Amino acid sequence: MTGFKRFLLALGLLLVGLAVLVFILENRQASHLVFLGWLTPALPVSVLMSLAFIVGAVFSLLLNLWLLGRLRARIARQQRELLSLRKEREVQSAP
């Protein structure tokens, strides 16, 4: 990674960190969340939003891992089928 790319990455991370800090400082008002009869304790809005983001990210990661597993299984199945067809072709083309 070149020095310029590292600088841009560091600058981007710094800007995201600054935006998160501003978000947290601007949303310190306590709020309750009610979901299916379950009531959370009074937490700052920034904490609730951060938890929602983290839960969404974890759910997305798990879904992507599941899909990746399915795709890998499909590739393995197709590779076995391709190998079988190549062997069959060799048998048919041999005199």
C-alpha positions as CSV (number, residue, x, y, z in Angstrom):
1,M,0.0,0.0,0.0
2,T,1.5,3.3,-1.0
3,G,2.0,6.2,1.4
4,F,-0.8,8.2,-0.3
5,K,-3.3,5.4,0.0
6,R,-2.4,5.0,3.7
7,F,-2.9,8.7,4.2
8,L,-6.3,8.6,2.5
9,L,-7.3,5.6,4.6
10,A,-6.2,7.3,7.8
11,L,-8.0,10.5,6.8
12,G,-11.2,8.6,6.0
13,L,-11.0,6.7,9.4
14,L,-10.4,10.0,11.2
15,L,-13.4,11.6,9.5
16,V,-15.7,8.6,10.3
17,G,-14.5,8.7,13.9
18,L,-15.1,12.4,14.1
19,A,-18.6,12.0,12.7
20,V,-19.4,9.2,15.3
21,L,-18.1,11.4,18.1
22,V,-20.3,14.3,17.0
23,F,-23.3,12.0,16.7
24,I,-22.7,10.7,20.2
25,L,-22.3,14.1,21.7
26,E,-25.4,15.5,19.9
27,N,-27.7,12.6,20.8
28,R,-27.3,12.3,24.6
29,Q,-31.0,12.6,25.3
30,A,-32.3,9.5,27.2
31,S,-35.0,7.5,25.5
32,H,-36.9,4.3,26.1
33,L,-37.4,1.7,23.4
34,V,-40.5,-0.6,23.5
35,F,-40.4,-3.7,21.3
36,L,-43.0,-6.5,21.6
37,G,-43.8,-5.4,25.1
38,W,-40.2,-5.3,26.2
39,L,-39.1,-1.9,27.6
40,T,-35.5,-0.9,27.6
41,P,-34.0,1.2,30.4
42,A,-33.5,4.9,29.6
43,L,-30.5,5.0,27.3
44,P,-29.1,7.8,25.2
45,V,-30.4,7.8,21.6
46,S,-26.8,7.4,20.4
47,V,-26.4,4.1,22.3
48,L,-29.7,2.8,20.9
49,M,-28.7,3.8,17.4
50,S,-25.3,2.2,17.8
51,L,-26.8,-1.0,19.1
52,A,-29.2,-1.1,16.1
53,F,-26.2,-0.6,13.8
54,I,-24.2,-3.3,15.4
55,V,-27.1,-5.8,15.4
56,G,-27.7,-5.0,11.7
57,A,-24.0,-5.5,10.9
58,V,-23.8,-8.8,12.7
59,F,-27.0,-10.0,11.0
60,S,-25.7,-9.0,7.6
61,L,-22.3,-10.8,8.3
62,L,-24.1,-14.0,9.3
63,L,-26.4,-13.8,6.2
64,N,-23.4,-13.3,4.0
65,L,-21.4,-16.1,5.6
66,W,-24.4,-18.5,5.0
67,L,-24.7,-17.4,1.4
68,L,-20.9,-17.8,0.9
69,G,-21.2,-21.4,2.3
70,R,-24.0,-22.1,-0.2
71,L,-22.0,-20.7,-3.0
72,R,-18.9,-22.7,-2.1
73,A,-21.0,-25.9,-1.9
74,R,-22.4,-25.2,-5.3
75,I,-18.9,-24.6,-6.7
76,A,-17.7,-27.8,-5.2
77,R,-20.6,-29.7,-6.7
78,Q,-20.1,-28.2,-10.1
79,Q,-16.4,-29.0,-10.0
80,R,-17.2,-32.7,-9.2
81,E,-19.6,-32.7,-12.1
82,L,-17.1,-31.2,-14.4
83,L,-14.5,-33.7,-13.4
84,S,-17.0,-36.5,-14.0
85,L,-17.9,-35.2,-17.4
86,R,-14.2,-34.9,-18.4
87,K,-13.5,-38.5,-17.4
88,E,-16.6,-39.6,-19.3
89,R,-15.4,-37.7,-22.4
90,E,-11.9,-39.3,-22.1
91,V,-13.5,-42.7,-22.0
92,Q,-15.7,-42.0,-25.0
93,S,-12.9,-40.6,-27.1
94,A,-10.4,-43.4,-26.3
95,P,-10.3,-46.0,-29.1
